[in-house]
C-alpha cells in the first residue's frame, strides 16, 4: 500500500469524519436510528485472494437503536475518471462482507436476519461521475418476462466535486473541509481551509484526527499540487501551515500551473472521454504557454491530435 492510499485510509478511519459525513452532509432521514457513539471500524480482510481488497476502503458497523446493525462499506475512488463497472464491483464486495459476517455470527444465518449493508462510493475525481449507480442498468436488453430477475443492487454516490460546486457546505464540517481541500481554488484557499481544520480539531482528544489530515495534506494534496518541490516529512498540521506561509509566493506559480493543467484535463475529458495516463502526465508537465495554446486548440479540435498538432 503506497503512502497515497495509506493517507486516505487513515482519514477514512476517523470516526468523527465519518459521522460528520453522514450527519452534516448527507443528513439521511434514517440517521436518527443510528447509535453514532458506538460506531466501530471493522477489518477489511474479507476480500478473497482473487479479489484483493482495495486499500482505500473502510467498513464500519453502526448499531441501530432498534437493536439491529447497519454496515457501511465506504469505498474511495481517487482516480480521475469514474468506473462504469462500480456497481458490479461493489455488489461483489458486499456479498463477500455478508459471507464473512455469517462465518463469525451464526445469528445472521437465519432467514431474514442478514444485516443491511450500505455501499458508499466517495469519489474525488475532477470530472463528474456519470456511470450508473444501479447494477440492473449494466445488463444488456432483457426480455420483459425476465426483468423481474435482474439484481436490484445500488450504491450511494458522493461526488465530492459536485458538492463543492453547489457551494452549500456546512461550515466547520470535517468531511466538507476535506472535499473543499481536494477541490481547492489555490494555495491561499488551502491555507484558510487548513486553519479551519486545525480550529475544528484542537485539543488532545483530536490529536490523531489532526495527524490524519496532516498526512493527507502532505502526501496527497501538496505532493500533487507541487510535484517538483521537495517537501519535508511531517505529521504536524501546524508545521505544514508554516511551510505554506513561508513559501506562498515562490510556490504560487507552480500551484497555478498544476491547477491550469487539471482544468485542461477536465475539459479534454469532457469532449473526448478519459485520457491515457501518458497524455495526462504530458499535460501536467507542460509549460503555461503550452497549456494556453492547447486550450485554444481544444475549442475547434475534432480529435486529440488537433489539440497538440506539433
Secondary structure, 3 states (H helix, E strand, C coil): CCHHHHHHHHHHCCHHHHHHHHHHHHCCCCHHHECHHHCEEECCCCCCHHHCCCCCCEEEEEEECCCCEEEEEEEEECCCCCCCCHHHHHHHHHHHHHHHHHHHCHHHHCCCCCCEEEEEEEECCCCCCCCCCEHHHHCCCCCHHHHHHCCCCECEEEEHHHHHHHCCCCCCCHHHHHHHHHCCCCHHHHHHHHHHHHHHCCCHHHHHHHHHHHHHHHHHHHHHHCCCCCCCCCCCHHHHHHHHHHHHHHHHHHHHHHHHHHHHHHHHHHHHCCCCHHHHHHHHCCCHHHHHHHHHHHHHCCCHHHHCCC
